Amino acid sequence: MTDTTTVVPKRAGLVLTALILSALVCNINLAAANITLPSVGTAFGASQTQLNLVAVGCALGLAMSVLYLGAIADRYGRKQLLTLGLALTVVASCLSAWAPSIEVLIAARVFTGVAAGMAYPTTLSLITALWGNGPKRTLAIALWSSVSATATVLGSIVAGLLLESFWWGSAFLVSVPLAIIAVVMVLLFVPSHVSESADPVDHLGGVLATLLIGALVLGVSTVFAPGTTTLGVALLVIAAVLLTLFGKRQSSIKFPLYSLRVATRRLFWVPATCGLIVFGSLMGAMFVGQQFMQNILGYSTVDAALAVVPLAVGLLIVAQFSARMVTRHGSRATMISGYVLVFLGFLTMIFWGESTPYWYLGLGYGLIGCGAGFAMTPASRSITQSTPVRRVGMASATADLQRDLGGSIMQALLGAILATGFAGSFAKLIADSSDASHISDATTTALQSSYASAMNVASQNPQYAEAITQAASESFVSGATWAYIVGAIAIIGGAALATFMLPKQDAEIALLASYEAEDAAKSSAAPSA
């Protein structure tokens, strides 16, 4: 019998580099928009809600498509879909960079996410299929997880440097050269057709999943935002209906897109939910923080990007430690440790203000980076180990959803809280002003729309510029503080879930063994079930 703990692909280092580089391309695109949001707001006169959609567009496209495209990759070829996704990333990035309007930019960002949906789920699928179960696979997943997450910071830094010399669209071109290199490496080094499924793809289920996630994320993006509450409620109702239809279909067909038998396992759904919360919180903190540093602290795009470097350092430093801790102490202890650090990071952010020093910003981001590094490795590992190898695309798609759906929901949620807090605070300041009766409804709407919109009003009314700027800063700080509070509450919920629902190490090992035995028996009795 082959010892699976020692199984690795030929030229393992080059294969892993190609897969990590491919994942890095996708994650850079997730972060590229955050650093350029103030510039986009100025260029298009965009509202805060529109800026939220630009920021969440890539994650939305990825989250919508990842389950369906992951299943297609499992059936028809992971390497082939990975290559196509990377190639389309180049096209989508160029469309984003030269978008003529805010609406086209939002659509281009969603397209970028769909291209990533072709590429990203296959990276973890291939790691799981090519590396045997054991410490080497755990380390490969830890490196994949930490480097992928670090790309969110790397993308911000490079984009910030480009924005110092070029137009706002240059930020969306960061991934293009990396995508080209990744295509070449994948074609040269990554094996084709490894442990792929022969089951037919549930295309109707894929469409339902795509529409479901789209309605959910857009609903969260708009339900709390000023003026779009009705639309948001309608989208969330549609999402609930689609979820019901999707669940019924998956439980009634022979070849489901998403196996509910596997998804309801405790070592699958609990780590998936915990990973979704922690990575979503990381993306949400980046989203609000980049705007805060540029709008309130007056940082340049480069300074704002460099301020997040401690997050990347934290992710990289803990990668190997988290892999060792998972092996020695289990998923529960490792994940709880990560959650504690992320919560402390959000706690520091709640006290950010107009005079916050750099070291305090770095402390918050460093804590979140270290915490996310500890929490994400056990989440990805538990999901993949709880799933049969022939359905590894489902596992990798779920691991991707931790990032994509978590990132899009938390960015949408924190962005909506930011928009609502900004508008509410500005409305109160206007009402308390001695000039309130002289401010037109149109001007009031513009002032409450976004920080960039308020600055545009200030430039048109220089006699009130100082007062408007001060009011906008106070309102933005108020909205950002509420967003960080909501993020901290989400982290507390995730930590409670990990504490009470994840088993300790001995019980975890026994539970994984029972899953393996169940899958072996199921495969022997009905190979296609």
Legacy VTK file of the C-alpha trace (Angstrom):
# vtk DataFile Version 3.0
C-alpha trace
ASCII
DATASET POLYDATA
POINTS 529 float
0.000 0.000 0.000
1.301 3.481 -0.884
2.019 5.779 2.040
-0.044 8.814 1.044
1.776 11.040 3.521
4.867 10.942 1.270
3.129 11.386 -2.107
4.151 14.611 -3.893
4.139 15.494 -7.613
7.230 15.531 -9.802
8.999 18.906 -9.650
6.863 19.651 -6.595
8.488 23.035 -5.953
7.742 24.322 -9.454
4.197 22.913 -9.388
3.444 24.564 -6.041
4.998 27.839 -7.218
2.779 27.830 -10.321
-0.355 27.156 -8.268
0.469 29.736 -5.592
1.301 32.324 -8.263
-2.068 31.642 -9.908
-3.858 32.096 -6.591
-1.816 35.248 -5.954
-3.070 36.727 -9.256
-6.674 36.201 -8.190
-6.163 37.685 -4.718
-4.264 40.720 -6.011
-7.330 41.541 -8.087
-9.501 41.339 -4.983
-7.455 44.072 -3.292
-6.512 46.295 -6.216
-9.686 48.373 -6.008
-9.356 49.337 -2.339
-6.314 51.568 -2.760
-7.788 53.427 -5.743
-11.301 54.039 -4.375
-10.697 57.700 -3.426
-9.268 58.360 -6.904
-12.181 56.565 -8.575
-14.626 58.541 -6.459
-13.038 61.797 -7.605
-12.781 60.739 -11.269
-16.422 59.687 -11.611
-18.094 61.658 -8.799
-19.221 58.281 -7.452
-21.441 57.759 -4.424
-20.281 55.662 -1.475
-22.632 52.875 -2.591
-21.077 52.887 -6.080
-17.596 52.771 -4.545
-18.715 49.832 -2.407
-19.777 47.992 -5.576
-16.428 48.703 -7.265
-14.643 47.301 -4.226
-16.855 44.239 -3.927
-17.252 43.561 -7.679
-14.317 41.175 -8.082
-15.159 39.200 -4.942
-18.799 39.117 -6.053
-17.961 37.671 -9.481
-15.651 35.092 -7.911
-18.126 34.105 -5.211
-20.997 33.793 -7.703
-19.100 31.508 -10.050
-16.756 29.492 -7.856
-19.066 26.544 -7.046
-20.251 26.069 -10.620
-16.848 26.548 -12.222
-15.194 24.359 -9.583
-17.525 21.511 -10.568
-16.832 22.088 -14.268
-13.090 21.957 -13.560
-13.501 18.676 -11.645
-15.305 17.143 -14.599
-13.584 18.575 -17.671
-10.073 19.518 -16.532
-8.695 21.661 -13.728
-5.526 22.672 -15.555
-7.516 23.693 -18.638
-9.919 25.930 -16.714
-7.051 27.384 -14.671
-5.259 28.402 -17.877
-8.408 29.934 -19.401
-9.172 31.880 -16.229
-5.692 33.374 -16.076
-5.876 34.413 -19.735
-9.278 36.089 -19.269
-7.916 37.890 -16.214
-5.682 39.882 -18.557
-8.692 40.929 -20.661
-10.841 41.828 -17.646
-8.035 43.812 -16.000
-7.544 45.927 -19.134
-11.284 46.582 -19.371
-11.274 47.765 -15.747
-8.268 50.013 -16.292
-9.821 51.849 -19.225
-13.467 51.832 -18.121
-15.263 54.956 -19.451
-17.844 55.121 -16.638
-18.436 53.927 -13.097
-21.067 51.465 -14.352
-18.635 49.890 -16.833
-15.988 49.708 -14.108
-18.364 47.851 -11.782
-19.241 45.376 -14.578
-15.561 44.914 -15.463
-14.740 44.143 -11.843
-17.435 41.452 -11.763
-15.981 40.024 -15.009
-12.548 39.975 -13.346
-14.062 37.931 -10.532
-15.629 35.425 -12.914
-12.245 34.955 -14.624
-10.749 34.343 -11.182
-13.568 31.876 -10.516
-12.202 29.768 -13.361
-8.682 29.840 -11.948
-8.787 30.110 -8.171
-10.774 27.001 -7.134
-8.520 24.768 -9.221
-5.376 25.793 -7.326
-6.417 24.201 -4.035
-8.070 21.297 -5.888
-4.762 20.489 -7.570
-2.788 20.769 -4.310
-5.197 18.338 -2.652
-5.127 15.938 -5.611
-1.344 16.026 -6.132
-0.096 15.959 -2.510
-0.915 12.962 -0.335
-2.701 13.486 2.968
-0.158 14.383 5.641
2.263 17.082 6.863
3.526 17.931 3.356
0.002 18.663 2.132
-0.715 20.671 5.285
2.413 22.769 4.700
1.508 23.253 1.021
-1.980 24.428 2.031
-0.510 26.736 4.685
1.815 28.330 2.115
-1.027 28.587 -0.423
-3.304 30.157 2.179
-0.818 32.665 3.603
0.712 33.749 0.286
-2.738 34.078 -1.282
-3.888 36.293 1.555
-0.627 38.258 1.485
-1.440 39.123 -2.124
-4.185 41.415 -0.837
-1.457 43.556 0.701
1.031 43.164 -2.141
-1.628 44.309 -4.587
-2.259 47.431 -2.537
1.440 48.331 -2.350
2.126 47.942 -6.073
-1.134 49.681 -6.976
-0.232 52.538 -4.640
3.130 52.978 -6.355
1.475 53.049 -9.772
-1.100 55.600 -8.653
1.659 57.985 -7.629
2.683 58.346 -11.292
-0.255 57.147 -13.400
-4.058 57.391 -13.617
-6.529 55.571 -11.386
-6.912 52.682 -13.873
-3.270 51.651 -13.553
-4.104 49.966 -10.242
-6.135 47.350 -12.085
-3.173 46.312 -14.259
-1.053 44.985 -11.377
-2.008 41.358 -12.010
-1.448 41.356 -15.791
2.287 40.459 -15.929
1.873 37.924 -13.111
-1.058 36.292 -14.925
1.047 35.908 -18.086
3.900 34.292 -16.115
1.433 32.035 -14.306
-0.071 30.815 -17.603
3.370 29.775 -18.841
4.274 27.989 -15.592
0.941 26.151 -15.434
1.297 24.953 -19.014
4.868 23.751 -18.397
4.720 22.201 -14.936
1.184 21.396 -13.713
-0.094 17.870 -14.542
-3.416 17.407 -16.347
-6.435 15.260 -15.418
-5.462 14.152 -11.905
-8.207 12.370 -9.882
-10.971 14.128 -11.795
-14.646 13.197 -11.543
-16.640 11.343 -14.194
-19.972 12.521 -12.740
-22.111 14.822 -14.925
-22.251 18.488 -13.888
-25.502 19.819 -12.405
-25.833 22.871 -14.657
-29.204 23.988 -13.260
-27.788 23.792 -9.748
-24.827 25.872 -10.941
-27.119 28.590 -12.293
-29.149 28.618 -9.076
-25.969 28.902 -6.982
-24.682 31.753 -9.140
-27.914 33.755 -8.884
-28.254 32.955 -5.171
-24.835 34.307 -4.210
-25.230 37.342 -6.462
-28.567 38.275 -4.888
-27.194 37.701 -1.374
-24.110 39.894 -1.781
-25.925 42.698 -3.622
-28.693 42.546 -1.030
-26.233 43.003 1.824
-24.547 45.811 -0.152
-27.764 47.785 -0.514
-30.054 46.903 2.390
-28.234 49.184 4.864
-27.229 51.871 2.368
-29.172 55.166 2.249
-31.960 55.148 -0.347
-31.660 51.501 -1.404
-33.179 49.643 1.544
-36.208 48.408 -0.422
-33.999 47.046 -3.196
-31.783 45.357 -0.621
-34.729 43.675 1.106
-36.084 42.456 -2.232
-32.701 40.974 -3.187
-32.386 39.195 0.172
-35.876 37.721 -0.240
-34.892 36.501 -3.723
-31.718 35.003 -2.231
-33.780 33.133 0.382
-36.070 31.696 -2.320
-33.110 30.646 -4.461
-31.433 29.028 -1.434
-34.568 26.939 -0.840
-34.710 25.870 -4.487
-30.987 25.075 -4.532
-31.211 23.008 -1.352
-34.175 20.998 -2.654
-32.439 20.269 -5.934
-29.170 19.216 -4.327
-30.960 16.818 -1.984
-33.032 15.196 -4.723
-30.696 14.564 -7.680
-28.216 11.725 -8.185
-25.221 13.939 -9.030
-25.511 17.127 -6.963
-23.302 20.126 -7.604
-22.865 20.471 -3.841
-23.119 17.329 -1.741
-25.256 18.137 1.286
-24.072 14.868 2.858
-20.535 16.259 2.945
-21.501 19.883 3.581
-23.388 19.019 6.780
-20.351 17.355 8.364
-19.218 19.237 11.429
-15.599 19.399 10.258
-16.801 20.887 6.973
-19.439 23.520 7.669
-17.988 24.858 10.941
-14.467 25.550 9.563
-16.044 26.900 6.356
-18.153 29.381 8.309
-15.283 30.351 10.613
-12.953 30.890 7.662
-15.584 32.983 5.892
-15.896 35.296 8.880
-12.185 35.762 9.537
-11.101 36.349 5.934
-14.147 38.502 5.285
-13.216 40.604 8.281
-9.657 40.984 6.945
-10.991 42.218 3.584
-13.493 44.503 5.296
-10.770 46.053 7.448
-8.646 46.663 4.341
-11.598 48.186 2.490
-12.548 50.706 5.184
-8.957 51.307 6.310
-7.622 52.325 2.900
-10.279 55.009 2.557
-9.726 56.124 6.151
-5.993 56.577 5.716
-6.281 58.545 2.475
-9.361 60.618 3.300
-8.806 61.320 6.987
-5.079 60.965 7.639
-4.089 62.425 4.277
-1.841 59.497 3.348
-0.671 59.147 -0.241
-1.590 55.941 -2.033
1.904 54.572 -1.350
1.829 55.498 2.338
-1.629 53.955 2.708
-0.439 50.750 1.061
2.747 50.555 3.136
0.722 50.995 6.311
-0.800 47.579 5.652
2.569 45.818 5.307
2.388 44.508 8.928
-0.665 42.510 7.854
1.319 40.771 5.118
4.270 40.205 7.444
1.954 38.664 10.010
0.435 36.304 7.460
3.815 35.122 6.211
5.432 34.766 9.636
2.707 32.523 11.047
2.300 30.273 7.963
4.639 27.519 9.128
3.713 28.007 12.797
0.032 27.536 11.984
0.793 24.341 10.012
2.758 22.935 12.965
0.113 23.992 15.475
-2.639 22.294 13.461
-0.611 19.070 13.332
0.245 19.116 17.056
-2.845 20.656 18.657
-5.659 20.368 16.114
-7.881 22.794 14.223
-9.849 24.089 17.214
-6.916 25.430 19.247
-5.250 26.932 16.183
-8.391 28.675 14.973
-9.324 30.093 18.375
-5.809 31.526 18.711
-6.264 33.254 15.379
-9.645 34.672 16.312
-8.293 36.198 19.519
-5.603 38.067 17.573
-8.048 39.300 14.898
-10.415 40.574 17.592
-7.576 42.503 19.245
-6.802 44.031 15.851
-10.361 45.262 15.411
-10.341 46.552 18.975
-7.440 48.865 18.120
-9.239 50.070 14.969
-12.290 51.186 16.914
-10.101 53.879 18.499
-8.599 55.194 15.256
-9.115 58.934 14.796
-7.891 61.987 12.893
-4.541 62.018 14.726
-3.814 58.274 14.919
-0.027 57.604 14.589
1.398 55.138 12.093
2.613 52.634 14.684
-0.947 52.233 15.998
-2.267 51.556 12.486
0.471 48.977 11.965
-0.365 47.294 15.276
-3.976 46.783 14.248
-3.105 45.392 10.837
-0.308 43.213 12.237
-2.664 41.593 14.750
-5.254 40.909 12.056
-2.593 39.418 9.749
-1.228 37.073 12.407
-4.720 36.072 13.471
-5.902 35.392 9.920
-2.768 33.315 9.282
-3.541 31.100 12.270
-7.267 30.796 11.482
-7.248 30.144 7.730
-4.869 27.152 7.601
-7.017 24.889 9.834
-10.146 26.045 8.000
-8.828 25.040 4.561
-7.271 21.824 5.890
-10.441 20.648 7.675
-12.594 21.286 4.621
-10.353 19.339 2.266
-9.828 16.446 4.699
-13.579 16.113 5.259
-14.257 15.650 1.547
-13.666 12.637 -0.755
-10.819 13.267 -3.226
-13.137 12.825 -6.220
-15.213 15.768 -4.896
-12.202 17.895 -4.015
-13.502 20.628 -6.314
-16.377 21.120 -3.888
-13.905 21.398 -1.017
-11.663 23.869 -2.814
-14.662 25.887 -3.990
-15.852 26.100 -0.389
-12.378 27.127 0.772
-12.451 29.787 -1.924
-15.894 30.898 -0.791
-14.392 31.571 2.623
-12.398 34.303 0.928
-14.715 35.340 -1.886
-18.126 35.196 -0.254
-16.687 36.207 3.107
-14.793 39.092 1.553
-17.716 40.280 -0.532
-20.248 40.034 2.294
-18.026 41.708 4.886
-16.926 44.427 2.471
-20.546 44.958 1.500
-21.690 44.959 5.124
-18.940 47.193 6.488
-19.224 49.424 3.415
-22.959 49.799 3.969
-22.413 50.570 7.661
-19.762 53.126 6.656
-22.136 54.747 4.132
-25.021 54.830 6.600
-22.862 56.173 9.430
-21.353 58.831 7.167
-24.744 59.991 5.869
-26.343 59.959 9.318
-23.539 61.890 10.956
-23.457 64.459 8.142
-27.245 64.862 8.324
-26.974 65.674 12.029
-24.187 68.194 11.418
-26.251 69.868 8.685
-29.297 70.006 10.928
-27.258 71.608 13.734
-25.718 74.188 11.369
-26.904 77.788 11.445
-26.966 77.669 7.624
-29.197 74.590 7.458
-32.158 76.493 5.989
-30.008 77.759 3.091
-28.729 74.318 2.009
-30.688 72.896 -0.929
-31.895 69.301 -1.080
-29.522 68.593 -3.979
-26.537 69.911 -2.015
-27.593 67.923 1.059
-27.745 64.737 -1.023
-24.302 65.420 -2.496
-22.796 66.096 0.936
-24.184 62.860 2.367
-23.358 60.706 -0.681
-19.645 60.090 0.013
-16.476 61.775 1.221
-15.376 62.411 -2.390
-18.755 63.938 -3.222
-18.544 66.221 -0.173
-15.071 67.344 -1.219
-16.462 68.180 -4.659
-19.096 70.395 -3.031
-16.355 72.021 -0.939
-14.315 72.848 -4.063
-17.365 74.505 -5.600
-18.052 76.555 -2.457
-14.640 77.766 -1.226
-16.193 80.045 1.401
-17.534 76.916 3.174
-14.706 74.563 2.233
-13.141 74.357 5.710
-16.455 73.668 7.424
-17.461 71.042 4.840
-14.082 69.294 5.062
-14.264 69.144 8.851
-17.835 67.834 8.761
-16.906 65.216 6.157
-13.952 64.043 8.239
-16.035 63.779 11.411
-18.757 61.907 9.537
-16.319 59.483 7.925
-14.610 58.702 11.242
-18.029 58.060 12.784
-19.061 55.713 9.969
-15.709 53.891 10.025
-15.902 53.374 13.789
-19.325 51.766 13.477
-18.009 49.546 10.680
-15.127 48.349 12.881
-17.528 47.672 15.759
-19.650 45.475 13.489
-16.476 43.688 12.351
-15.489 43.014 15.961
-18.954 41.629 16.722
-18.665 39.265 13.732
-15.303 38.032 15.058
-16.818 37.326 18.479
-19.534 35.250 16.783
-16.967 33.283 14.786
-14.835 32.623 17.860
-17.871 31.314 19.742
-18.706 28.983 16.854
-15.155 27.587 16.789
-15.056 27.182 20.579
-18.340 25.312 20.977
-18.644 23.426 17.672
-15.121 22.289 16.734
-13.918 19.139 18.567
-10.582 18.857 20.358
-7.705 17.137 18.557
-8.377 13.501 19.544
-12.058 13.801 18.667
-11.173 15.572 15.421
-8.855 12.714 14.345
-11.544 10.131 15.154
-14.197 12.122 13.274
-12.004 12.435 10.177
-11.366 8.680 10.273
-15.106 8.031 10.390
-15.620 10.297 7.357
-12.938 8.402 5.444
-14.524 5.051 6.301
-17.966 6.316 5.317
-16.683 7.605 1.976
-14.860 4.325 1.275
-18.009 2.330 2.004
-20.100 4.676 -0.118
-17.639 4.432 -3.005
-17.605 0.614 -2.863
-21.396 0.363 -2.743
-22.134 3.012 -5.388
-19.094 4.651 -7.020
-21.137 7.444 -8.580
-23.144 8.365 -5.492
LINES 1 530
529 0 1 2 3 4 5 6 7 8 9 10 11 12 13 14 15 16 17 18 19 20 21 22 23 24 25 26 27 28 29 30 31 32 33 34 35 36 37 38 39 40 41 42 43 44 45 46 47 48 49 50 51 52 53 54 55 56 57 58 59 60 61 62 63 64 65 66 67 68 69 70 71 72 73 74 75 76 77 78 79 80 81 82 83 84 85 86 87 88 89 90 91 92 93 94 95 96 97 98 99 100 101 102 103 104 105 106 107 108 109 110 111 112 113 114 115 116 117 118 119 120 121 122 123 124 125 126 127 128 129 130 131 132 133 134 135 136 137 138 139 140 141 142 143 144 145 146 147 148 149 150 151 152 153 154 155 156 157 158 159 160 161 162 163 164 165 166 167 168 169 170 171 172 173 174 175 176 177 178 179 180 181 182 183 184 185 186 187 188 189 190 191 192 193 194 195 196 197 198 199 200 201 202 203 204 205 206 207 208 209 210 211 212 213 214 215 216 217 218 219 220 221 222 223 224 225 226 227 228 229 230 231 232 233 234 235 236 237 238 239 240 241 242 243 244 245 246 247 248 249 250 251 252 253 254 255 256 257 258 259 260 261 262 263 264 265 266 267 268 269 270 271 272 273 274 275 276 277 278 279 280 281 282 283 284 285 286 287 288 289 290 291 292 293 294 295 296 297 298 299 300 301 302 303 304 305 306 307 308 309 310 311 312 313 314 315 316 317 318 319 320 321 322 323 324 325 326 327 328 329 330 331 332 333 334 335 336 337 338 339 340 341 342 343 344 345 346 347 348 349 350 351 352 353 354 355 356 357 358 359 360 361 362 363 364 365 366 367 368 369 370 371 372 373 374 375 376 377 378 379 380 381 382 383 384 385 386 387 388 389 390 391 392 393 394 395 396 397 398 399 400 401 402 403 404 405 406 407 408 409 410 411 412 413 414 415 416 417 418 419 420 421 422 423 424 425 426 427 428 429 430 431 432 433 434 435 436 437 438 439 440 441 442 443 444 445 446 447 448 449 450 451 452 453 454 455 456 457 458 459 460 461 462 463 464 465 466 467 468 469 470 471 472 473 474 475 476 477 478 479 480 481 482 483 484 485 486 487 488 489 490 491 492 493 494 495 496 497 498 499 500 501 502 503 504 505 506 507 508 509 510 511 512 513 514 515 516 517 518 519 520 521 522 523 524 525 526 527 528
